[in-house]
Amino acid sequence: MRISFRTGSLSGCLTLAMLAGVAVGCGGKAETGPPPPPDVGVAEPIKRDVTLYSEHLGSTRAFESVEVKARVSGELEEITFDPSTIVSEGDQLFVIEPRLYKAERDAADAALKSAQAELARTESDLQRVEQAVKTNAVSQSDVDLARANRDMARASVLSAEAALDSAELQYSYTQVRSPITGQVGRNRVDRGNIVDGNQGTLLTTVNRMQPMFVYFDVPEEVVLRALKNLDLTTVVDINSEDEASRRGVTYAEVATLIDVDYPFTGPIDYVSNTVDAATGTIQVRAVLPNEEMNLFPGLFVRVRIPMGVLEDAVLIREEALGTDLGGRYVYIVGEGNVVEQRYVELGPVETDGMVPVTEGLDGTETYIVDGMLRARPGMPVTPEAIADKSEASAAVEPATEQAETASEGN
């Protein structure tokens, strides 16, 4: 049997190439072998101790919070503070129509003086009658009557003193003062409006911002484990840097919505004495110094509590992780630079982007960080080590400084 081909045809070229076992282009150029293995960036795991945390959601609450309300009725005549400023305990905030209450105070003072004068008169009468009864100039009934008048005058003085105290108190309420030191809010009532002391018209609020409470709910099993290390009987100065004062106290680390790390730290000073049967959680409270006034009451925050240390943990870069139906995995460069898919179990995510691996790696492997899309299990690759994160950042900083210096020179 004879096979013939038409020269110049495309099918003829392809058939000849297959029979010859080489790639031959129609232009007559031969192409050699398969493409080289793809380049990938690789790194080796690092080992270090990792702190294990219990993470929760919570909210901030002022250390002290007061609703300043009217305690007397009348026209709001003055507002003597600026909103959002810090006021001290006893600072005047409002003035509520003091003239009426001053007049009532003065009337009560006059009534007291009158009662005191009446008491002095009755005491003098009693003394004269007691002398006269010795000479039988008056009867014993006159003495009893004089003594009763004296006692009634004393009671009138006591009543007048109480009325004056009440009037003084009402008059003092016209000068509305801050009961605590803290940040004052806005005025809820404008000047010229009538406020009601009986209903307690809300005038403003004052929150003590330093320190700041953080409340969060923790599963009961976490609390039971943490209580082994928690000493609620120790009084701790949260502003102290003395480690001895912090010993035996469990600390909470707190972050707001804009924080990547956990910049706020404070001791746990309260654990509720009741478990919420509906949720199986216990309310816990931490105290934060809030020295720079970065926290406000009502903020949504993330809270984590240190629960122990994972010693000599194996850590890899978070970007080296992949996910499929089998779970989380990494690509390992094995013998002969052949790629191997390795499923792993992970611990808590570290703040620098390194993830501890609890199962699947022993720390001696080389794993792919860059070029995972070009790698496939069972395929060879060309590995190239990439710089450690700390080294990369150290290299960037001098380059940035040089660029800034050059820019200033220009």
C-alpha positions as CSV (number, residue, x, y, z in Angstrom):
1,M,0.0,0.0,0.0
2,R,1.4,3.4,-0.9
3,I,0.6,6.6,0.8
4,S,0.9,9.8,-1.2
5,F,0.8,13.5,0.0
6,R,0.1,16.6,-1.8
7,T,3.1,18.9,-1.3
8,G,2.2,22.4,-0.1
9,S,-1.0,21.4,1.6
10,L,-1.5,22.1,5.4
11,S,-2.7,18.5,6.1
12,G,0.4,17.1,4.5
13,C,2.7,19.2,6.7
14,L,0.9,18.1,9.9
15,T,0.9,14.4,8.9
16,L,4.7,14.5,8.1
17,A,5.4,16.1,11.4
18,M,3.5,13.4,13.3
19,L,5.3,10.6,11.4
20,A,8.7,12.2,11.9
21,G,8.1,12.7,15.7
22,V,9.2,16.4,15.6
23,A,7.4,19.7,15.2
24,V,8.0,21.0,11.7
25,G,6.6,24.4,10.7
26,C,5.2,24.9,7.2
27,G,7.9,27.4,6.7
28,G,10.4,24.7,7.1
29,K,11.7,25.6,10.7
30,A,11.9,22.8,13.3
31,E,10.6,23.6,16.9
32,T,12.4,21.7,19.7
33,G,10.7,19.9,22.7
34,P,8.1,21.0,25.3
35,P,8.1,24.5,26.9
36,P,10.3,25.0,30.0
37,P,8.7,24.6,33.5
38,P,7.0,27.8,34.7
39,D,8.8,30.2,37.1
40,V,7.3,30.4,40.6
41,G,8.2,32.3,43.7
42,V,8.8,30.1,46.8
43,A,9.4,30.5,50.5
44,E,10.1,28.3,53.5
45,P,7.9,28.3,56.6
46,I,9.2,30.0,59.7
47,K,8.8,28.8,63.3
48,R,7.9,30.9,66.3
49,D,5.6,31.0,69.3
50,V,2.0,32.1,68.5
51,T,-0.4,33.5,71.0
52,L,-3.9,31.9,70.8
53,Y,-6.8,34.2,71.1
54,S,-10.5,34.1,71.7
55,E,-12.1,36.7,69.4
56,H,-15.5,38.4,70.1
57,L,-17.6,41.4,69.2
58,G,-18.4,44.1,71.7
59,S,-19.3,47.8,72.2
60,T,-17.8,50.7,74.1
61,R,-19.6,52.4,77.0
62,A,-18.7,55.5,79.0
63,F,-17.0,55.0,82.4
64,E,-19.6,57.4,83.7
65,S,-22.6,58.9,81.9
66,V,-25.1,61.4,83.2
67,E,-28.3,62.9,81.7
68,V,-28.5,66.4,82.9
69,K,-32.2,67.3,83.4
70,A,-34.1,70.3,84.7
71,R,-35.1,70.0,88.4
72,V,-37.1,73.3,88.5
73,S,-39.6,74.8,86.0
74,G,-39.1,78.1,84.2
75,E,-37.5,79.8,81.2
76,L,-34.1,78.6,80.1
77,E,-32.2,81.9,80.3
78,E,-28.6,81.0,79.6
79,I,-26.4,78.2,78.1
80,T,-23.0,78.6,79.5
81,F,-21.0,75.8,77.8
82,D,-19.7,74.9,74.3
83,P,-20.8,71.5,72.9
84,S,-18.3,68.7,72.8
85,T,-15.9,70.4,75.3
86,I,-14.6,68.9,78.5
87,V,-16.3,70.2,81.6
88,S,-15.3,69.7,85.2
89,E,-17.5,68.6,88.0
90,G,-19.4,71.6,89.3
91,D,-19.1,73.7,86.2
92,Q,-22.2,75.7,85.3
93,L,-24.1,74.6,82.2
94,F,-27.5,76.3,82.2
95,V,-29.4,79.0,84.1
96,I,-33.2,78.6,84.6
97,E,-35.1,81.7,85.5
98,P,-33.7,82.3,89.0
99,R,-35.7,85.4,90.0
100,L,-38.8,83.5,91.2
101,Y,-36.8,81.0,93.2
102,K,-34.6,83.8,94.7
103,A,-37.7,85.6,95.9
104,E,-39.1,82.4,97.5
105,R,-35.7,81.9,99.2
106,D,-35.8,85.5,100.5
107,A,-39.3,85.0,101.8
108,A,-38.4,81.8,103.5
109,D,-35.4,83.6,105.1
110,A,-37.6,86.4,106.3
111,A,-40.1,83.9,107.8
112,L,-37.2,82.2,109.7
113,K,-36.1,85.5,111.1
114,S,-39.7,86.2,112.2
115,A,-39.9,82.8,113.9
116,Q,-36.6,83.3,115.6
117,A,-37.8,86.7,116.9
118,E,-41.1,85.1,118.2
119,L,-39.0,82.4,119.9
120,A,-36.9,85.0,121.7
121,R,-40.1,86.8,122.9
122,T,-41.7,83.6,124.2
123,E,-38.5,82.6,126.0
124,S,-38.4,86.0,127.7
125,D,-42.1,85.8,128.7
126,L,-41.4,82.3,130.1
127,Q,-38.5,83.6,132.3
128,R,-40.7,86.4,133.7
129,V,-43.6,84.1,134.5
130,E,-41.3,81.5,136.2
131,Q,-39.9,84.3,138.4
132,A,-43.4,85.6,139.2
133,V,-44.8,82.2,140.2
134,K,-42.3,82.1,143.0
135,T,-44.0,85.0,144.7
136,N,-47.5,83.7,143.8
137,A,-47.9,86.7,141.5
138,V,-49.2,84.4,138.7
139,S,-50.7,80.9,138.8
140,Q,-49.1,77.7,137.6
141,S,-51.4,77.7,134.6
142,D,-49.8,80.9,133.4
143,V,-46.4,79.2,133.6
144,D,-47.7,76.3,131.6
145,L,-49.2,78.6,129.0
146,A,-45.9,80.5,128.6
147,R,-43.9,77.3,128.3
148,A,-46.3,76.0,125.6
149,N,-45.9,79.3,123.7
150,R,-42.2,78.9,123.9
151,D,-42.3,75.3,122.6
152,M,-44.6,76.4,119.7
153,A,-42.1,79.2,118.8
154,R,-39.3,76.6,118.7
155,A,-41.3,74.4,116.4
156,S,-42.0,77.4,114.2
157,V,-38.3,78.1,114.0
158,L,-37.6,74.5,112.9
159,S,-40.3,74.7,110.3
160,A,-39.0,78.0,109.0
161,E,-35.4,76.5,108.8
162,A,-36.7,73.6,106.8
163,A,-38.6,75.9,104.5
164,L,-35.5,78.0,104.0
165,D,-33.4,74.9,103.2
166,S,-36.0,73.8,100.6
167,A,-36.1,77.3,99.1
168,E,-32.3,77.4,99.0
169,L,-32.2,74.0,97.3
170,Q,-34.8,75.0,94.7
171,Y,-32.9,78.2,94.0
172,S,-29.6,76.2,93.6
173,Y,-31.3,74.1,90.9
174,T,-31.7,77.2,88.7
175,Q,-27.9,77.0,88.3
176,V,-27.6,73.7,86.4
177,R,-24.1,72.3,87.0
178,S,-22.2,69.3,85.7
179,P,-22.3,66.4,88.2
180,I,-19.2,64.8,86.8
181,T,-16.0,65.6,84.8
182,G,-16.3,64.6,81.2
183,Q,-17.2,65.6,77.6
184,V,-20.5,67.5,77.4
185,G,-22.9,66.9,74.4
186,R,-25.1,69.5,72.7
187,N,-27.8,71.4,74.4
188,R,-31.2,69.7,73.8
189,V,-33.2,72.8,74.6
190,D,-32.5,76.2,73.2
191,R,-32.4,79.4,75.2
192,G,-35.8,81.0,75.7
193,N,-37.8,77.8,76.0
194,I,-39.8,76.7,79.1
195,V,-38.4,73.6,80.8
196,D,-40.4,71.4,83.2
197,G,-38.8,70.4,86.5
198,N,-41.6,68.0,87.3
199,Q,-41.1,66.0,84.0
200,G,-37.4,66.4,84.1
201,T,-36.7,68.0,80.7
202,L,-33.4,66.6,79.3
203,L,-31.0,69.4,78.8
204,T,-27.8,67.7,77.8
205,T,-25.5,64.6,78.5
206,V,-22.1,64.4,80.0
207,N,-19.8,61.3,79.4
208,R,-16.6,60.6,81.2
209,M,-14.4,59.4,78.4
210,Q,-11.3,58.3,80.4
211,P,-11.2,55.4,81.0
212,M,-13.6,53.7,78.6
213,F,-15.5,50.5,79.3
214,V,-15.8,47.7,76.6
215,Y,-18.6,45.1,77.1
216,F,-18.7,41.9,75.1
217,D,-20.3,38.5,75.4
218,V,-18.1,35.4,75.7
219,P,-19.2,31.7,75.4
220,E,-19.3,30.1,78.8
221,E,-16.6,27.5,78.1
222,V,-14.2,30.3,77.1
223,V,-14.9,32.1,80.4
224,L,-14.4,29.0,82.4
225,R,-11.0,28.4,80.9
226,A,-10.0,32.0,81.3
227,L,-11.1,32.2,84.9
228,K,-8.2,29.9,85.8
229,N,-5.8,32.8,85.0
230,L,-8.2,35.7,85.8
231,D,-7.8,37.5,89.2
232,L,-10.7,39.9,89.8
233,T,-9.5,40.6,93.3
234,T,-6.4,42.5,92.1
235,V,-6.9,46.2,91.8
236,V,-4.9,47.4,88.8
237,D,-3.8,50.9,87.8
238,I,-4.5,50.8,84.1
239,N,-2.1,53.7,83.5
240,S,0.7,52.1,85.3
241,E,3.7,50.6,83.4
242,D,4.7,48.5,86.4
243,E,4.5,44.9,85.3
244,A,4.1,43.8,88.9
245,S,0.8,45.6,89.1
246,R,-0.4,43.8,86.0
247,R,0.6,40.3,87.2
248,G,-2.3,37.8,87.4
249,V,-4.7,40.0,85.4
250,T,-6.1,38.9,82.1
251,Y,-6.0,41.7,79.4
252,A,-8.3,42.2,76.5
253,E,-7.1,43.7,73.1
254,V,-9.5,45.9,71.3
255,A,-9.8,47.2,67.7
256,T,-12.3,49.5,66.0
257,L,-13.6,49.1,62.5
258,I,-10.7,51.1,61.0
259,D,-8.0,49.3,62.9
260,V,-6.0,46.4,61.3
261,D,-4.2,45.6,64.5
262,Y,-5.5,45.7,68.1
263,P,-4.1,49.1,69.3
264,F,-6.1,49.3,72.6
265,T,-5.3,47.1,75.6
266,G,-6.9,47.0,79.1
267,P,-7.5,44.7,82.0
268,I,-10.7,42.7,82.4
269,D,-12.3,43.9,85.6
270,Y,-15.8,42.3,85.5
271,V,-17.4,39.0,84.7
272,S,-21.1,38.7,85.1
273,N,-22.4,36.4,87.8
274,T,-25.1,34.9,85.5
275,V,-25.0,32.9,82.2
276,D,-27.5,34.0,79.6
277,A,-29.5,30.8,79.2
278,A,-30.7,31.9,75.7
279,T,-27.3,32.4,74.2
280,G,-25.0,30.4,76.5
281,T,-22.7,33.5,77.0
282,I,-21.5,35.6,79.9
283,Q,-21.0,39.3,79.8
284,V,-17.5,40.5,80.3
285,R,-16.0,44.0,80.7
286,A,-12.6,45.4,80.1
287,V,-11.3,48.9,81.0
288,L,-9.3,50.9,78.4
289,P,-7.2,54.0,79.4
290,N,-8.4,56.0,76.3
291,E,-5.6,58.5,76.9
292,E,-5.8,60.0,73.4
293,M,-9.7,60.1,73.4
294,N,-9.9,57.9,70.3
295,L,-12.8,55.9,71.6
296,F,-16.4,57.1,72.1
297,P,-19.4,55.4,73.8
298,G,-21.4,53.1,71.5
299,L,-18.6,52.1,69.1
300,F,-18.7,48.6,67.6
301,V,-15.3,46.9,68.4
302,R,-13.5,43.6,68.0
303,V,-12.1,42.1,71.1
304,R,-9.7,39.3,71.6
305,I,-8.5,37.6,74.8
306,P,-5.2,35.7,75.0
307,M,-5.9,32.1,75.8
308,G,-2.5,30.5,75.6
309,V,0.6,30.1,73.5
310,L,1.2,27.7,70.5
311,E,4.9,27.0,70.9
312,D,7.2,26.6,67.9
313,A,4.4,27.0,65.5
314,V,4.8,26.6,61.7
315,L,3.8,29.8,59.9
316,I,3.4,30.5,56.2
317,R,2.2,33.4,54.1
318,E,-1.5,33.9,53.9
319,E,-1.4,34.5,50.2
320,A,0.0,31.0,49.6
321,L,-3.2,29.4,50.6
322,G,-5.7,28.0,48.2
323,T,-9.2,26.6,48.7
324,D,-11.1,23.8,47.0
325,L,-13.8,21.2,48.0
326,G,-11.2,19.4,50.1
327,G,-10.4,22.5,52.2
328,R,-7.4,24.8,52.5
329,Y,-4.2,23.8,50.8
330,V,-0.7,24.9,49.7
331,Y,1.5,23.9,46.8
332,I,4.7,22.2,47.9
333,V,7.8,22.0,45.7
334,G,9.0,18.5,46.2
335,E,11.8,16.3,44.9
336,G,12.7,17.2,41.3
337,N,10.9,20.5,41.7
338,V,7.6,18.7,41.2
339,V,4.5,20.4,42.6
340,E,2.6,18.6,45.4
341,Q,-0.8,19.7,46.7
342,R,-0.9,19.6,50.6
343,Y,-4.0,20.1,52.6
344,V,-3.5,22.0,55.9
345,E,-5.3,22.9,59.1
346,L,-4.9,26.5,60.2
347,G,-4.7,28.3,63.5
348,P,-5.5,32.0,64.2
349,V,-4.4,34.5,61.6
350,E,-1.4,36.6,62.6
351,T,-1.4,40.3,62.3
352,D,1.6,40.4,59.9
353,G,-0.1,38.2,57.3
354,M,1.5,35.0,58.5
355,V,-0.8,32.0,59.3
356,P,0.1,29.2,61.7
357,V,-0.4,25.7,60.3
358,T,-1.4,23.2,63.0
359,E,-1.5,20.2,60.7
360,G,-0.1,19.3,57.2
361,L,3.4,20.9,57.4
362,D,6.4,20.3,59.6
363,G,8.3,23.4,58.7
364,T,10.9,21.9,56.4
365,E,9.0,22.2,53.1
366,T,9.3,24.8,50.4
367,Y,5.9,26.2,49.3
368,I,4.8,28.3,46.4
369,V,3.8,31.9,47.2
370,D,3.8,33.6,43.8
371,G,2.7,31.9,40.6
372,M,0.2,29.4,42.0
373,L,-2.0,29.8,38.8
374,R,0.9,28.6,36.7
375,A,1.5,25.5,38.9
376,R,-0.3,22.2,38.9
377,P,0.1,19.1,41.1
378,G,2.6,16.7,39.4
379,M,4.1,19.3,37.1
380,P,7.7,20.5,37.4
381,V,8.4,24.2,38.1
382,T,11.4,26.5,38.3
383,P,11.4,27.7,41.9
384,E,12.9,31.1,42.8
385,A,13.2,32.2,46.4
386,I,11.4,35.5,47.3
387,A,12.5,37.9,50.0
388,D,11.2,37.6,53.5
389,K,8.5,40.3,54.3
390,S,10.7,42.0,56.9
391,E,13.6,42.1,54.4
392,A,11.4,43.4,51.6
393,S,10.0,46.2,53.8
394,A,13.5,47.1,55.0
395,A,14.6,47.4,51.4
396,V,11.7,49.6,50.5
397,E,12.3,52.2,53.2
398,P,15.8,53.2,52.1
399,A,14.6,53.4,48.5
400,T,11.7,55.7,49.6
401,E,14.1,57.9,51.6
402,Q,16.4,58.2,48.6
403,A,13.5,59.2,46.4
404,E,12.3,61.8,48.9
405,T,15.9,63.2,49.1
406,A,16.2,63.4,45.3
407,S,12.8,65.1,45.2
408,E,13.9,67.7,47.7
409,G,17.1,68.3,45.9
410,N,15.2,68.9,42.6
